[in-house]
């Protein structure tokens, strides 16, 4: 190698290092890290520093992806809600109303145990408190519409099982197949250990019978 070739090789290496485009951090990686922080610290304990530590993404990359912590939390909540809907959809599809209600209730219970961090997130954050944050009009509209895919089937279920006006029937259906099952699963979710077997848990059986 002629004199100076090593120097040029070093210069080329440094140019590649300093001029290379910044590493792209997937949104899912940042969302997962944020979910972990919420599970460990609660929503009030979430900081960009903690998210950066958990994801390995620099704070600047987090801002580049989401714009603000408020937007990040809203996107995380929307993802969790949609994942819960995906778990409930098959149970809501068809069948006798009572059997359908039992299937939905058990789907909620199973989702909480299988996706503990998602369940904790949905307990820590709500659409109401997210709406109080500094969010764009488009994101606020997304929050308002997110439950539309299951509102129709749940309203139909409420109409088949309960009496009263449409709002009362929907509220009763939500209590029976969403709120109560989550209550049965909550102590296991909070404990983060000794999760019961899916089929044989007394809590799951009580959930089905309720």
C-alpha positions as CSV (number, residue, x, y, z in Angstrom):
1,X,0.0,0.0,0.0
2,X,1.4,3.3,-1.0
3,X,2.1,5.9,1.7
4,X,-1.0,7.8,2.7
5,X,-3.4,5.0,1.6
6,X,-4.1,4.1,5.2
7,X,-4.9,7.8,5.9
8,X,-7.3,7.9,3.1
9,X,-9.0,4.7,4.3
10,X,-9.3,6.2,7.7
11,X,-10.8,9.4,6.2
12,X,-13.3,7.4,4.1
13,X,-14.3,5.4,7.2
14,X,-14.9,8.6,9.2
15,X,-16.9,10.1,6.4
16,X,-19.1,7.1,6.2
17,X,-19.6,7.1,10.0
18,X,-20.4,10.8,10.4
19,X,-22.3,11.3,7.2
20,X,-24.4,8.2,7.3
21,X,-28.1,8.7,7.6
22,X,-29.4,8.4,11.1
23,X,-30.6,5.0,12.1
24,X,-34.4,4.5,11.7
25,X,-36.2,3.5,14.8
26,X,-39.4,1.7,14.1
27,X,-42.5,3.2,15.6
28,X,-43.5,-0.2,17.1
29,X,-40.2,-0.3,19.0
30,X,-40.9,3.1,20.6
31,X,-44.5,2.2,21.3
32,X,-43.5,-1.1,23.0
33,X,-41.0,0.7,25.1
34,X,-43.6,3.3,26.1
35,X,-46.0,0.6,27.0
36,X,-43.4,-1.0,29.3
37,X,-42.8,2.3,31.0
38,X,-46.5,2.7,31.6
39,X,-46.7,-0.8,33.0
40,X,-43.8,-0.2,35.4
41,X,-44.4,3.4,36.4
42,X,-48.0,4.3,35.6
43,X,-49.0,6.9,33.1
44,X,-47.8,9.8,35.3
45,X,-44.3,8.3,35.4
46,X,-43.8,8.2,31.7
47,X,-40.9,10.4,30.5
48,X,-39.1,10.7,27.2
49,X,-35.8,9.8,29.0
50,X,-37.4,6.5,30.2
51,X,-38.8,5.7,26.8
52,X,-35.4,6.5,25.2
53,X,-33.7,4.2,27.7
54,X,-36.2,1.4,27.0
55,X,-36.2,1.6,23.3
56,X,-32.6,2.6,22.6
57,X,-33.9,5.4,20.4
58,X,-32.5,8.9,21.0
59,X,-35.0,11.5,22.3
60,X,-34.7,13.3,18.9
61,X,-35.8,10.2,17.0
62,X,-38.8,9.8,19.3
63,X,-39.8,13.4,18.6
64,X,-39.3,12.8,14.9
65,X,-41.6,9.9,14.9
66,X,-44.4,11.2,17.2
67,X,-43.9,15.0,17.6
68,X,-44.7,15.0,21.3
69,X,-45.2,12.8,24.4
70,X,-48.9,13.5,24.2
71,X,-49.2,12.2,20.7
72,X,-47.1,9.2,21.5
73,X,-49.4,8.2,24.4
74,X,-52.5,8.7,22.3
75,X,-51.0,6.5,19.5
76,X,-50.2,3.9,22.0
77,X,-53.7,3.9,23.5
78,X,-55.2,3.7,20.0
79,X,-53.1,0.7,19.2
80,X,-54.1,-1.1,22.4
81,X,-57.8,-0.4,21.8
82,X,-57.6,-1.8,18.3
83,X,-55.8,-4.9,19.5
84,X,-58.5,-5.5,22.1
85,X,-61.1,-5.1,19.3
86,X,-59.3,-7.7,17.2
87,X,-59.5,-10.1,20.2
88,X,-63.2,-9.5,20.7
89,X,-64.4,-9.4,17.1
90,X,-64.7,-13.2,16.5
91,X,-66.7,-13.6,19.7
92,X,-69.1,-10.7,18.7
93,X,-69.7,-12.1,15.2
94,X,-72.7,-14.5,15.4
95,X,-74.6,-16.8,17.6
96,X,-77.2,-16.8,20.4
97,X,-77.0,-13.5,22.3
98,X,-76.4,-15.2,25.7
99,X,-73.7,-17.4,24.3
100,X,-72.2,-14.5,22.4
101,X,-72.1,-12.4,25.6
102,X,-70.2,-15.2,27.4
103,X,-67.8,-15.6,24.6
104,X,-67.1,-11.8,24.5
105,X,-66.6,-11.7,28.3
106,X,-64.2,-14.6,28.2
107,X,-62.3,-13.0,25.3
108,X,-61.9,-9.8,27.4
109,X,-60.6,-11.9,30.3
110,X,-58.2,-13.9,28.1
111,X,-56.9,-10.8,26.4
112,X,-56.1,-9.1,29.7
113,X,-54.1,-12.1,30.9
114,X,-52.4,-12.7,27.5
115,X,-51.6,-9.0,27.0
116,X,-51.0,-7.8,30.5
117,X,-49.2,-4.6,29.5
118,X,-52.0,-3.7,27.1
119,X,-54.5,-4.2,29.9
120,X,-52.6,-2.1,32.3
121,X,-52.3,0.6,29.7
122,X,-56.0,0.7,29.0
123,X,-56.6,1.0,32.8
124,X,-54.0,3.8,33.1
125,X,-55.2,5.9,30.2
126,X,-58.6,6.7,28.9
127,X,-60.0,8.6,26.0
128,X,-61.2,11.3,28.4
129,X,-57.8,12.1,29.9
130,X,-56.1,11.8,26.5
131,X,-58.5,14.4,25.1
132,X,-57.2,16.9,27.7
133,X,-53.7,16.6,26.2
134,X,-52.3,18.8,23.4
135,X,-53.4,16.7,20.4
136,X,-54.1,17.6,16.8
137,X,-57.7,17.8,15.6
138,X,-57.1,14.7,13.4
139,X,-55.9,12.7,16.3
140,X,-58.8,13.8,18.5
141,X,-61.2,12.7,15.8
142,X,-59.4,9.3,15.7
143,X,-59.9,8.9,19.4
144,X,-63.6,9.7,19.0
145,X,-64.0,7.1,16.2
146,X,-61.9,4.3,17.5
147,X,-64.7,2.3,19.1
148,X,-67.0,2.5,16.0
149,X,-66.2,-1.0,14.8
150,X,-67.6,-2.7,17.9
151,X,-70.3,-0.2,18.9
152,X,-72.8,-1.7,16.4
153,X,-72.4,-5.3,17.5
154,X,-72.4,-4.4,21.2
155,X,-75.5,-2.3,20.7
156,X,-77.2,-5.2,19.0
157,X,-76.2,-7.5,21.9
158,X,-77.5,-5.0,24.4
159,X,-80.8,-4.8,22.5
160,X,-81.2,-8.6,22.6
161,X,-80.3,-9.0,26.3
162,X,-81.6,-5.9,28.1
163,X,-84.5,-3.5,28.3
164,X,-84.5,0.3,28.2
165,X,-83.5,2.9,25.7
166,X,-80.7,2.4,23.3
167,X,-78.1,4.1,25.5
168,X,-79.1,2.1,28.6
169,X,-78.9,-1.2,26.7
170,X,-75.5,-0.4,25.3
171,X,-74.2,0.7,28.8
172,X,-75.5,-2.6,30.3
173,X,-73.9,-4.6,27.5
174,X,-70.5,-2.8,28.1
175,X,-70.8,-3.5,31.8
176,X,-71.6,-7.1,31.3
177,X,-69.1,-8.1,28.7
178,X,-66.3,-5.5,29.1
179,X,-66.2,-4.0,32.6
180,X,-67.0,-7.1,34.7
181,X,-64.6,-9.4,32.9
182,X,-61.8,-6.9,33.3
183,X,-62.6,-6.7,37.0
184,X,-62.2,-10.5,37.3
185,X,-58.8,-10.4,35.4
186,X,-57.5,-7.2,37.1
187,X,-56.0,-8.8,40.2
188,X,-54.0,-11.2,38.1
189,X,-52.9,-8.4,35.8
190,X,-51.8,-6.2,38.7
191,X,-49.9,-9.1,40.3
192,X,-47.8,-9.7,37.1
193,X,-47.1,-13.2,38.4
194,X,-48.8,-16.5,39.1
195,X,-51.2,-16.0,36.2
196,X,-53.8,-18.7,36.2
197,X,-54.2,-21.3,33.5
198,X,-56.5,-20.1,30.8
199,X,-59.0,-22.8,31.0
200,X,-59.2,-23.7,34.7
201,X,-59.1,-20.4,36.6
202,X,-61.8,-19.9,39.2
203,X,-61.8,-16.2,38.1
204,X,-62.4,-17.2,34.5
205,X,-65.3,-19.6,35.5
206,X,-66.8,-16.9,37.6
207,X,-66.5,-14.5,34.7
208,X,-68.4,-16.9,32.4
209,X,-71.1,-17.4,35.0
210,X,-71.6,-13.8,35.7
